[in-house]
Amino acid sequence: MKIGDYVRQEYSGILRFGKVKEIVEGIDQWSYIRVDWVDDEKYEQAMTWKEKIRKEPYRQDLWRIDNVKHLDIDKTIQTLIKLQNNV
């Protein structure tokens, strides 16, 4: 994975899309990424709720690289168009 790659993540049933903006090498031998997420309101609402229930901060700024998946945005768009036209 590299800076500028498109990524996806599913968090508790919330499908998220974003673009890698930074890669950080952790002290634990893992790589972490910072992502610019788009249209991420559902996730933000879920984190606000979780923080309220737990009474502590819960948001993450860095994601371990194995917790996000590379997204071939062109193929995904074409697949969604096919789905839309075939239904």
Protein Blocks (a to p, Z undefined) as FASTA:
>chain_A
ZZhiacdddeehiacddddfbdcddfkopacdddddehillmmmmmmmmmmmnopafbdf
bdcfklpccddfklmmmmmmmmmmmZZ
